[in-house]
Amino acid sequence: MSHHPAPERHLPSRLQALAFHFKSRAFQLRRGLREFSSRPPRHECAALLVESPVIAEKHAPLWRELSAAEFPLTAGKVENLRHAARAFHGVEIPAGQVFSFWRQLGRTTKGKGFTEGRELREGCLVPAIGGGLCQLSGLLYQAALEAGLEIVERHGHSRVIPGSAAEKNLDATVFWNYVDLRFRSNTEWRVEVELTAADLIVRIRSARSESVKVAAPVVEAKPRPAPSGDCLTCGMISCFRHPAATAAHAPSLGHSAFLLDARWPEFDRWCRSHSREGDRWLTPLDGRRWKKPNYQWSPPPGVTTERATFQALLRSWKQRRLPGQGAKRQLALLEGDAALAKRYAEMLSPECRHVVVSQNLLPHLWQSGALGGRSFDVLIQRWPMDELQRRLDHAKEKHPHSTTLGDFRADPELVRAEREALAAAARLVTPHRAIAKHFGERAWLIDWEMPNPMELKPAEKDTIFFPASRLGRKGAFELAAALLDAPLIELKCFGRATEGMADPFKEIPCSPGTKEDLAAARALVLPAWIEHQPRLALLALASGIPVIATEACGLPEHPLLHTLSSPDPAALRMVLRAVLQPAVPACAAS
């Protein structure tokens, strides 16, 4: 069993701190002048080596057992690592060129999003903007050693935190800009930096099949031990740094943040039941004040609600000027989601340990790195984009004349980001039965919110209700084929968008429908390829109206629900005949 010597305790003075400040500025100026015309290049992200073999990979835990007082500075460290990871992840370095930690990252400032984290300075773990980046530089150094890169510059800590990599001479301290970490290779290579909920991961890829080991750096004189606690728990309350640190970092063990967009009653209920005092709800705007029911979330008592009102209003203003369908609309919707996600990322506190996020914001938050170092749950509102596009492509094969089934596909990088984020999520929460089945054991299936039933009206004609626009993805072509030989049935269509010249209902008696028409309908029919929020179908079931729908609609089991495995006109015609008999003669429904 090893024993660490007790660290030296001394009380730093303001004069010592001032001297350190001027000394460090002198070193920074000297290095800046010395490398004014010969500093290493800043490397760009690329994808040339993304499939190359991994020749080194290192992990380090982000969190450790903490007291409430120590938590804030550690949370600040993790926040700094999130921002730093964006500068390093995916960077590819040509053969022979030097990789510089500071040249790649740049100076850490509040304006760039960096915050106060733990920094080892003059024997103390003190709050400092950008503090904690030595964990990243140390892991980069260890990965570079394993990959066989040439170490051009590396500095060890002057003091050792018990249990740290410095005890094995595997650390690398950095201090802007004169204490740097640099290495290079005779072949091109790629660095990847990621944060999971628990770990910091550094990965090096290269086209060469195996690493070429280089000599490890000379072991320096063993540094003196440093305190294991930080500025808030060292007990030296007379230190000039201590009161300021305590004022800036109230004791905490973190909170959850709910990053929400359009309100679903099912998600509102789930979030209320899984929120606790001290959590934060981020919503687009105050739905009650602005009279927007789709934003009227109901946070429980004891939570803080923050809003991104400007981004929400700007998104709404832009959407009003968009066409009802088409690629332009879909692209604009994604841009609106990205803007809201960016604002939410800025509003997140470093002390947020867990996130609940609406699915439409997920890929943008993942790409920004805001979810790194945090666990997160996803409120699943739709099919994942890769599965959604697969289903639309299949429907397009069935109906190549459709003008909407193939009008838009998301950027492959955004699709990949959503796929990675969903794989990393803790829980996938949804009321949609089909989507829950798609995710298997990872899905958290919740109940649909059944609406209050309508008062039914006597039907003057044999009417069926189609609760969607006349679009291919809603099964309009299949419904038209099933009704083509049933002239005695009147069709009411709820939506306004159409397929244009390829309108599937041009030979079918069809008129616009309202909720009042639903109350007089013999059945609601929705043979959809894609349906994420079947509200009118739920209303029909609650009111005692038979519903014919595909599994893709995700409806709950119900005595009045007739489920089709897929949008098939022949199967739909048979189910319609069974549901509408005996009121409709067999000859009219066949």
C-alpha positions as MATLAB code, in Angstrom:
seq = 'MSHHPAPERHLPSRLQALAFHFKSRAFQLRRGLREFSSRPPRHECAALLVESPVIAEKHAPLWRELSAAEFPLTAGKVENLRHAARAFHGVEIPAGQVFSFWRQLGRTTKGKGFTEGRELREGCLVPAIGGGLCQLSGLLYQAALEAGLEIVERHGHSRVIPGSAAEKNLDATVFWNYVDLRFRSNTEWRVEVELTAADLIVRIRSARSESVKVAAPVVEAKPRPAPSGDCLTCGMISCFRHPAATAAHAPSLGHSAFLLDARWPEFDRWCRSHSREGDRWLTPLDGRRWKKPNYQWSPPPGVTTERATFQALLRSWKQRRLPGQGAKRQLALLEGDAALAKRYAEMLSPECRHVVVSQNLLPHLWQSGALGGRSFDVLIQRWPMDELQRRLDHAKEKHPHSTTLGDFRADPELVRAEREALAAAARLVTPHRAIAKHFGERAWLIDWEMPNPMELKPAEKDTIFFPASRLGRKGAFELAAALLDAPLIELKCFGRATEGMADPFKEIPCSPGTKEDLAAARALVLPAWIEHQPRLALLALASGIPVIATEACGLPEHPLLHTLSSPDPAALRMVLRAVLQPAVPACAAS';
ca = [
       0.000    0.000    0.000;
       1.497    3.349   -1.066;
       1.446    6.370    1.199;
       1.443    9.894   -0.170;
       3.432   12.399    1.830;
       1.357   15.179    3.296;
       1.362   18.127    0.900;
       3.061   21.306    1.913;
       0.610   23.930    3.066;
       1.380   27.581    2.625;
      -0.782   30.633    2.452;
      -0.385   32.391   -0.935;
      -0.250   36.156   -0.853;
      -1.543   38.757   -3.263;
       2.039   39.800   -3.941;
       2.944   36.269   -5.008;
      -0.097   36.130   -7.261;
       0.846   39.465   -8.832;
       4.392   38.265   -9.401;
       3.097   35.100  -11.059;
       0.844   37.206  -13.287;
       3.691   39.403  -14.569;
       6.081   36.481  -14.944;
       3.589   34.488  -16.997;
       2.835   37.505  -19.202;
       6.541   37.925  -19.880;
       6.843   34.278  -20.906;
       3.775   34.572  -23.141;
       5.150   37.666  -24.841;
       8.559   36.081  -25.351;
       7.100   32.973  -26.977;
       4.721   34.992  -29.105;
       7.580   37.107  -30.462;
       9.840   34.104  -30.978;
       7.212   32.278  -33.055;
       5.667   35.296  -34.737;
       6.529   34.032  -38.225;
       7.173   30.335  -37.545;
       4.338   29.080  -35.376;
       2.760   25.718  -36.207;
      -0.311   25.742  -38.465;
      -3.863   25.322  -37.238;
      -5.263   22.124  -38.720;
      -8.749   21.679  -40.131;
     -11.364   18.996  -39.605;
     -11.567   16.480  -42.452;
     -12.917   13.024  -43.201;
     -10.092   11.480  -45.233;
      -8.927    9.270  -42.346;
     -12.253    8.714  -40.606;
     -12.207    5.003  -41.545;
      -8.493    4.498  -40.820;
      -7.440    2.072  -38.074;
      -7.310    3.291  -34.481;
      -3.672    3.104  -33.377;
      -4.167    4.589  -29.915;
      -7.140    5.168  -27.629;
      -7.157    6.499  -24.073;
      -9.986    6.985  -21.571;
     -10.153    9.006  -18.372;
     -13.102    9.516  -15.984;
     -14.655   12.976  -16.056;
     -16.230   12.774  -12.634;
     -15.084   11.396   -9.300;
     -16.557   11.160   -5.849;
     -17.185   14.770   -4.938;
     -18.503   16.761   -2.057;
     -21.140   19.395   -2.769;
     -18.477   22.078   -2.323;
     -16.056   20.502   -4.820;
     -18.665   19.817   -7.485;
     -18.838   23.309   -9.103;
     -15.186   23.467  -10.139;
     -15.260   19.920  -11.469;
     -18.425   20.769  -13.420;
     -16.543   23.800  -14.761;
     -13.688   21.533  -15.835;
     -16.075   19.300  -17.773;
     -17.653   22.345  -19.428;
     -14.200   23.487  -20.561;
     -13.487   20.031  -21.948;
     -16.751   20.189  -23.945;
     -15.633   23.395  -25.629;
     -12.080   22.151  -26.183;
     -13.267   18.892  -27.732;
     -14.918   20.850  -30.559;
     -11.537   22.300  -31.556;
      -9.799   18.914  -31.652;
     -12.371   16.350  -32.770;
     -11.903   15.263  -36.379;
      -8.711   17.249  -36.978;
      -6.343   15.627  -39.493;
      -2.629   16.457  -39.513;
      -0.465   15.988  -42.640;
       2.776   14.015  -42.437;
       5.669   15.971  -40.979;
       3.603   18.872  -39.655;
       3.604   19.797  -35.963;
       0.437   19.574  -33.906;
       0.285   22.292  -31.215;
      -2.277   22.142  -28.409;
      -2.577   25.923  -28.053;
      -2.400   26.704  -31.752;
      -5.294   24.312  -32.311;
      -7.403   25.455  -29.360;
      -6.651   29.148  -29.105;
      -6.810   31.152  -25.916;
      -9.497   30.153  -23.432;
     -11.781   33.089  -22.660;
     -15.297   33.609  -21.332;
     -16.300   34.965  -24.733;
     -15.576   31.538  -26.230;
     -17.694   29.807  -23.610;
     -14.958   28.715  -21.203;
     -15.668   28.936  -17.509;
     -13.924   28.510  -14.153;
     -12.544   25.040  -13.534;
      -9.870   23.441  -11.375;
      -6.340   24.586  -12.228;
      -3.158   23.589  -10.408;
      -1.279   26.815   -9.727;
       1.559   27.316   -7.274;
       0.587   24.208   -5.346;
      -3.143   25.062   -5.111;
      -6.121   23.822   -7.069;
      -7.686   27.186   -7.814;
     -10.591   28.448   -9.977;
      -9.356   29.600  -13.393;
     -11.005   30.286  -16.738;
     -10.302   27.203  -18.842;
      -9.172   25.228  -15.813;
      -9.099   21.457  -16.175;
      -7.719   21.244  -19.711;
      -4.664   19.407  -18.425;
      -6.818   16.277  -18.342;
      -7.183   16.586  -22.111;
      -3.533   17.464  -22.747;
      -2.424   14.562  -20.560;
      -4.648   12.112  -22.422;
      -3.431   13.450  -25.766;
       0.145   12.932  -24.593;
      -0.536    9.354  -23.514;
      -2.260    8.577  -26.837;
       0.634   10.141  -28.765;
       3.107    7.946  -26.886;
       1.067    4.827  -27.632;
       0.720    5.806  -31.302;
       4.453    6.340  -31.627;
       4.290   10.031  -32.491;
       7.366   12.181  -32.033;
       7.005   14.281  -28.892;
       8.233   17.755  -29.810;
       7.296   19.508  -26.554;
       5.825   18.361  -23.270;
       5.889   19.672  -19.697;
       5.064   17.799  -16.515;
       3.316   19.310  -13.503;
       5.503   20.770  -10.780;
       3.208   19.217   -8.185;
       1.380   15.896   -8.225;
      -2.238   15.260   -7.308;
      -2.326   11.876   -5.532;
      -3.615    9.162   -7.867;
      -3.088   11.240  -11.028;
      -1.134   10.388  -14.185;
       1.662   12.675  -12.958;
       2.714    9.976  -10.497;
       3.635    7.826  -13.525;
       5.153   10.711  -15.480;
       2.297   10.476  -18.001;
       0.895   13.958  -17.502;
       1.238   17.025  -19.698;
       0.468   20.444  -18.302;
      -0.408   23.409  -20.537;
      -0.581   27.146  -19.886;
      -1.309   29.673  -22.577;
       0.810   30.011  -24.640;
       4.296   29.236  -23.459;
       3.664   25.838  -21.813;
       2.517   23.843  -24.844;
       2.117   20.233  -25.960;
       3.362   19.429  -29.442;
       4.014   16.327  -31.513;
       4.270   15.168  -35.120;
       4.455   12.041  -37.255;
       6.059   10.974  -40.495;
       2.613    9.842  -41.717;
      -0.706   11.675  -41.740;
      -2.932   11.069  -38.732;
      -6.268   12.051  -37.213;
      -7.262   12.950  -33.657;
     -10.730   12.408  -32.164;
     -11.859   13.791  -28.800;
     -15.226   12.785  -27.351;
     -17.020   13.064  -24.031;
     -19.423   10.363  -22.936;
     -21.588   10.758  -19.855;
     -18.730    9.413  -17.736;
     -15.446    9.527  -19.677;
     -13.125   11.668  -21.760;
     -11.893    9.693  -24.789;
      -8.933   10.523  -27.032;
      -8.420    8.460  -30.160;
      -5.697    8.602  -32.828;
      -6.177    7.128  -36.279;
      -3.588    6.632  -38.976;
      -3.350    4.846  -42.307;
      -0.229    3.006  -41.139;
      -0.935   -0.488  -39.873;
       0.977   -0.202  -36.612;
       2.558    2.469  -34.484;
       6.269    3.191  -34.544;
       7.385    3.561  -30.963;
       9.619    6.438  -30.020;
      11.618    6.875  -26.886;
       9.640    8.109  -23.922;
      10.708   11.468  -22.517;
      13.306   11.576  -19.816;
      11.783   11.213  -16.372;
      12.194   14.464  -14.524;
      12.747   14.920  -10.809;
       9.680   13.751   -8.922;
       7.352   16.704   -8.358;
       6.082   17.615   -4.941;
       2.600   16.414   -3.960;
      -0.332   18.821   -4.302;
      -3.555   18.854   -2.314;
      -6.239   16.433   -3.529;
      -9.087   18.831   -2.696;
      -9.684   22.137   -4.406;
      -9.832   25.789   -3.377;
     -13.249   25.373   -1.806;
     -12.283   22.534    0.510;
      -8.655   23.197    1.413;
      -9.628   24.759    4.750;
      -7.406   27.822    4.276;
     -10.292   30.263    4.536;
      -7.979   33.228    5.183;
      -6.534   32.900    1.652;
      -7.470   35.846   -0.574;
      -8.714   33.438   -3.254;
     -11.078   31.482   -1.006;
     -13.961   33.948   -0.368;
     -14.185   34.886   -4.056;
     -14.301   31.253   -5.093;
     -17.000   30.467   -2.575;
     -19.115   33.391   -3.743;
     -18.852   32.348   -7.391;
     -19.507   28.653   -6.768;
     -22.281   27.813   -4.353;
     -22.178   24.180   -3.150;
     -24.084   21.943   -5.545;
     -24.302   18.401   -6.839;
     -25.864   19.311  -10.151;
     -29.331   19.360  -11.653;
     -31.264   18.148  -14.691;
     -32.274   20.355  -17.596;
     -35.335   19.767  -19.776;
     -34.745   21.114  -23.303;
     -38.231   21.228  -24.746;
     -39.916   22.336  -27.937;
     -43.501   21.663  -29.035;
     -45.598   20.323  -26.166;
     -47.067   16.851  -26.250;
     -49.374   16.131  -23.288;
     -47.721   12.719  -22.880;
     -44.270   14.285  -22.577;
     -45.539   17.054  -20.301;
     -46.892   14.426  -17.920;
     -43.683   12.360  -18.042;
     -41.392   15.362  -17.517;
     -43.404   16.574  -14.518;
     -43.170   13.148  -12.898;
     -39.388   12.936  -13.490;
     -38.415   16.473  -12.514;
     -37.229   17.471   -9.056;
     -36.664   20.671   -7.161;
     -33.759   22.681   -8.537;
     -34.116   21.416  -12.110;
     -34.408   23.794  -15.072;
     -36.947   23.711  -17.887;
     -35.944   25.453  -21.118;
     -38.951   26.150  -23.349;
     -39.301   28.196  -26.560;
     -41.619   30.793  -25.006;
     -44.362   31.316  -22.444;
     -47.242   29.567  -24.199;
     -49.900   31.028  -21.922;
     -48.683   34.598  -22.261;
     -48.401   34.315  -26.042;
     -51.585   32.175  -26.288;
     -49.721   29.297  -27.925;
     -51.173   25.984  -26.649;
     -48.377   23.972  -28.276;
     -45.876   25.667  -25.916;
     -47.939   25.527  -22.722;
     -45.658   23.247  -20.717;
     -46.496   22.734  -17.025;
     -43.297   22.586  -14.937;
     -43.825   21.424  -11.339;
     -43.166   23.708   -8.337;
     -39.541   24.216   -7.374;
     -38.035   24.254  -10.874;
     -36.651   27.211  -12.801;
     -38.162   27.953  -16.217;
     -36.087   29.752  -18.855;
     -37.170   30.649  -22.382;
     -35.671   31.294  -25.802;
     -38.400   33.697  -26.856;
     -36.500   35.541  -29.595;
     -35.454   32.346  -31.380;
     -38.989   30.917  -31.093;
     -40.673   34.029  -32.485;
     -38.142   34.326  -35.307;
     -38.685   30.679  -36.223;
     -42.459   31.165  -36.196;
     -42.213   34.290  -38.365;
     -40.095   32.443  -40.946;
     -42.390   29.407  -40.995;
     -45.418   31.542  -41.857;
     -43.688   32.490  -45.098;
     -42.914   28.921  -46.141;
     -44.847   26.762  -48.602;
     -47.049   24.060  -47.095;
     -44.833   21.242  -48.428;
     -41.530   20.721  -50.161;
     -37.786   20.647  -49.626;
     -37.578   24.384  -48.917;
     -39.966   24.031  -45.987;
     -38.193   20.999  -44.530;
     -34.802   22.688  -44.770;
     -36.145   25.810  -43.040;
     -37.637   23.695  -40.239;
     -34.247   22.090  -39.627;
     -32.590   25.509  -39.568;
     -35.139   26.703  -36.996;
     -34.449   23.659  -34.826;
     -30.707   24.288  -35.097;
     -31.088   27.919  -33.969;
     -33.197   26.923  -30.961;
     -30.771   24.130  -30.037;
     -27.841   26.554  -30.235;
     -29.571   28.956  -27.869;
     -30.409   26.152  -25.440;
     -26.758   25.029  -25.470;
     -25.737   28.557  -24.475;
     -28.304   28.553  -21.655;
     -27.154   25.240  -20.157;
     -25.336   25.579  -16.851;
     -22.006   23.749  -16.449;
     -23.535   22.129  -13.356;
     -26.202   20.364  -15.415;
     -25.432   16.630  -15.194;
     -28.498   15.211  -16.976;
     -30.585   16.426  -19.912;
     -34.046   15.539  -21.214;
     -34.279   16.736  -24.811;
     -36.941   16.909  -27.523;
     -35.878   14.750  -30.462;
     -35.927   17.497  -33.096;
     -33.191   19.334  -31.154;
     -31.091   16.220  -30.506;
     -28.805   16.030  -33.583;
     -27.958   19.738  -33.399;
     -27.070   19.521  -29.691;
     -24.992   16.412  -30.383;
     -23.056   18.147  -33.154;
     -22.386   21.137  -30.892;
     -20.910   18.927  -28.157;
     -23.387   20.238  -25.555;
     -24.397   16.709  -24.530;
     -20.824   15.572  -23.865;
     -20.118   14.686  -20.234;
     -23.841   14.425  -19.510;
     -26.352   11.608  -19.474;
     -29.509   12.325  -21.442;
     -32.974   11.031  -22.260;
     -34.784   11.747  -25.528;
     -38.464   12.541  -26.006;
     -39.075   10.614  -29.233;
     -41.554   12.451  -31.486;
     -40.866   10.769  -34.821;
     -38.960    8.040  -36.584;
     -35.175    8.519  -36.606;
     -34.191   10.318  -39.789;
     -32.458    7.315  -41.339;
     -35.522    5.096  -40.735;
     -37.886    7.885  -41.812;
     -36.037    8.287  -45.094;
     -35.939    4.509  -45.623;
     -39.729    4.344  -45.259;
     -40.246    7.291  -47.598;
     -37.947    5.711  -50.176;
     -39.968    2.483  -49.986;
     -43.211    4.421  -50.463;
     -41.641    6.296  -53.393;
     -40.873    2.977  -55.074;
     -44.576    2.120  -54.826;
     -45.678    5.555  -56.101;
     -42.939    7.034  -58.317;
     -45.399    9.639  -59.636;
     -45.746   11.218  -56.156;
     -44.505   14.799  -55.936;
     -43.887   14.742  -52.156;
     -42.482   11.342  -51.163;
     -39.026   12.185  -52.498;
     -38.905   15.962  -52.204;
     -36.464   16.162  -49.295;
     -33.741   14.160  -47.563;
     -31.715   15.461  -44.624;
     -27.981   16.133  -44.765;
     -26.102   12.836  -44.182;
     -24.016   14.424  -41.409;
     -27.168   15.397  -39.521;
     -28.581   11.892  -39.982;
     -25.338   10.408  -38.668;
     -25.354   12.783  -35.695;
     -28.888   11.745  -34.731;
     -27.999    8.057  -35.064;
     -24.954    8.467  -32.791;
     -26.895   10.523  -30.245;
     -29.756    8.025  -30.071;
     -27.242    5.228  -29.529;
     -25.673    7.165  -26.633;
     -28.978    8.132  -24.966;
     -29.996    6.610  -21.652;
     -33.744    6.394  -22.285;
     -35.909    6.843  -25.395;
     -39.349    7.978  -24.246;
     -42.345    7.713  -26.578;
     -46.064    6.892  -26.649;
     -45.783    5.723  -30.273;
     -46.124    1.914  -30.293;
     -44.414    1.326  -33.625;
     -41.432    3.549  -32.832;
     -41.089    1.951  -29.398;
     -41.040   -1.468  -31.085;
     -38.320   -0.220  -33.429;
     -36.058    0.661  -30.476;
     -36.817   -2.535  -28.566;
     -35.723   -2.732  -24.941;
     -34.225    0.753  -25.053;
     -37.656    2.362  -25.455;
     -39.614    3.689  -22.482;
     -43.207    3.292  -23.661;
     -45.687    5.718  -22.114;
     -49.453    5.937  -22.595;
     -51.094    8.183  -25.141;
     -53.216   10.932  -23.595;
     -56.773   10.036  -24.590;
     -58.868   13.170  -25.342;
     -62.353   13.836  -24.043;
     -64.919   12.101  -26.269;
     -67.054   14.036  -28.744;
     -70.821   13.907  -28.880;
     -71.600   11.807  -31.943;
     -74.006   12.974  -34.644;
     -76.253   10.833  -36.826;
     -74.738   10.289  -40.240;
     -76.810   11.421  -43.226;
     -74.517    9.503  -45.591;
     -72.014    6.653  -45.313;
     -69.003    8.862  -44.610;
     -65.449    7.927  -43.770;
     -63.004   10.453  -42.392;
     -59.381   10.792  -43.579;
     -57.570   12.769  -40.822;
     -54.714   14.072  -42.964;
     -53.814   15.887  -46.147;
     -53.973   14.111  -49.505;
     -50.318   13.089  -49.366;
     -48.570    9.897  -50.287;
     -46.943    9.459  -46.883;
     -50.374    9.483  -45.225;
     -51.597    6.588  -47.412;
     -53.724    8.702  -49.741;
     -52.870    6.597  -52.808;
     -53.804    3.363  -51.020;
     -57.064    4.827  -49.715;
     -58.007    6.083  -53.181;
     -57.366    2.631  -54.671;
     -59.504    0.987  -51.982;
     -62.417    3.389  -52.586;
     -62.264    3.498  -56.365;
     -65.148    1.015  -56.744;
     -67.201    2.278  -53.787;
     -69.179    5.264  -55.177;
     -71.731    5.248  -52.333;
     -69.083    6.185  -49.750;
     -68.385    9.857  -49.149;
     -64.854   10.815  -48.121;
     -64.048   13.743  -45.834;
     -60.431   14.895  -45.921;
     -59.068   16.949  -43.023;
     -55.891   18.512  -44.442;
     -55.227   21.014  -47.221;
     -51.889   19.995  -48.730;
     -51.989   17.956  -51.926;
     -49.814   16.023  -54.357;
     -50.529   18.621  -57.049;
     -51.094   17.076  -60.467;
     -50.706   13.606  -58.911;
     -53.693   14.129  -56.578;
     -54.807   10.615  -55.552;
     -58.407   11.712  -54.885;
     -59.141   13.306  -58.264;
     -61.448   10.401  -59.185;
     -62.891    9.943  -55.669;
     -65.839   11.927  -54.230;
     -64.005   13.952  -51.607;
     -64.712   17.167  -49.728;
     -62.946   19.086  -46.954;
     -63.697   17.824  -43.463;
     -63.741   19.245  -39.942;
     -63.915   17.740  -36.461;
     -67.694   18.092  -36.679;
     -67.624   15.832  -39.735;
     -65.646   13.291  -37.738;
     -68.495   13.146  -35.198;
     -70.832   11.968  -37.990;
     -68.413    9.564  -39.715;
     -68.880    5.815  -39.852;
     -65.100    5.266  -39.503;
     -61.768    7.046  -39.489;
     -59.269    5.617  -41.982;
     -55.525    6.314  -41.904;
     -53.448    3.819  -43.960;
     -50.301    5.922  -43.458;
     -46.685    5.159  -44.270;
     -45.678    7.889  -41.806;
     -47.768    9.189  -38.900;
     -46.156   10.499  -35.747;
     -48.978   12.134  -33.803;
     -52.368   10.497  -34.548;
     -54.461   12.875  -32.444;
     -57.666   12.641  -34.479;
     -57.469    8.852  -34.482;
     -57.198    8.923  -30.686;
     -60.206   11.259  -30.562;
     -62.193    8.855  -32.735;
     -61.365    5.884  -30.507;
     -62.260    7.863  -27.371;
     -65.593    8.812  -28.968;
     -66.560    5.295  -30.049;
     -65.796    5.666  -33.777;
     -64.051    2.693  -35.469;
     -60.510    3.394  -36.667;
     -58.669    1.616  -39.489;
     -54.961    2.435  -39.409;
     -51.559    0.979  -40.177;
     -49.088   -0.144  -37.520;
     -47.003    2.877  -38.524;
     -49.551    5.128  -36.788;
     -48.404    3.790  -33.397;
     -51.886    3.648  -31.845;
     -52.623    1.798  -28.588;
     -54.630   -1.414  -28.460;
     -58.372   -0.707  -28.520;
     -61.540   -2.725  -29.294;
     -62.464   -0.314  -32.103;
     -58.997   -0.268  -33.699;
     -58.451   -2.322  -36.855;
     -54.742   -2.473  -37.622;
     -53.144   -3.042  -41.027;
     -49.571   -4.288  -41.112;
     -48.818   -2.023  -44.090;
     -50.592    0.378  -46.488;
     -52.227   -2.201  -48.762;
     -55.344   -1.307  -50.823;
     -56.703   -4.870  -50.969;
     -56.404   -5.416  -47.215;
     -57.867   -1.957  -46.563;
     -60.864   -2.692  -48.801;
     -61.587   -5.919  -46.889;
     -61.409   -4.218  -43.490;
     -63.618   -1.347  -44.712;
     -66.221   -3.840  -45.889;
     -66.235   -5.546  -42.491;
     -66.419   -2.264  -40.541;
     -69.140   -0.638  -42.669;
     -71.449   -3.633  -43.077;
     -74.388   -4.097  -42.932;
     -75.127   -0.439  -43.719;
     -73.208   -0.544  -47.011;
     -74.140   -3.253  -49.523;
     -71.362   -5.668  -50.345;
     -71.430   -4.639  -54.010;
     -70.677   -1.049  -53.003;
     -67.723   -1.908  -50.808;
     -66.066   -4.508  -53.017;
];
